[in-house]
Amino acid sequence: MKLARIGSLGFEKPAVILDDGTRIDVSTLIADFTPETIEGGALEKLKSADLSALPRLDAHARLGAVIKRPGKIICIGLNYAAHAAEGGMEVPTEPILFFKASSAITGPNDGIMIPKGSTQTDWEVELAVVIGTTCRHVAEENALDYVLGYCVHNDLSEREWQFLRGGQWVKGKSADTYAPLGPYLATPEEIPDPNNLALWLTVNGEKLQNSSTSDFIFQVQHVIAYLSTFMTLEAGDIISTGTPAGVGAGLKPPRYLKPGDIVELGIEGLGQQRQIVRAYSPS
Ligand code: ZN
């Protein structure tokens, strides 16, 4: 099943997208896709419902982020060996963790705003995992049982703030519009192996990232189990699993986004995003 949130910003309705692209409005069954409704069994409710009688949503209406305000976004750093190498970093022996502010979340095609004072806004296509059931101390062999679904995430990153401003990477990861999520969330029966998905990203049509999650250093089930030893994973939480090689900071010379650039990215089975980059504005 493909889940989405559709409508103008702040007025999104929960929806199911059928294989032919039809968008079913499920707001009479579920208020929205939030941590609370997910924990409360939203997916089970949808699976047992007759969707055929429900109203359709406009095929051209805006797609919102797939989850409304998750409790946390946890990111994995350097989870592909070639990306670690392009940054001059060692391949980690344990997953590197950092947080990203949930206020950075935006719709998949809403666009990227260069933050105030930024000169090094960079792209990162990533597989994001959304937790479906609150859990802690999960065994690796059961870890995928706690997944609600998967989606595309562009883990936008301000490299100067991330690396040259001291302290933790969260500084460079959390600006407004730095976390486009979508176009939809695919539940696990659509993605039998999250560790074998092609993923790619282009800037102005030039393919700069082109890899597969089969190159993960730490696979999805290991990442979930590992994280759950340090913190409770709650329904709706987002785990972003790291980016492959081909980010702007790794190019020679480095290259960063500027207003007017068009970023497109996608993952096998999870659809595509398209973002136009714009200059900072305070509203
Ligand atoms: Zn990342």
Residues whose N, C-alpha, C, O or C-beta is under 5 A from the ligand:
A	BS01	ZN	I76 E124 D155 G242 T243
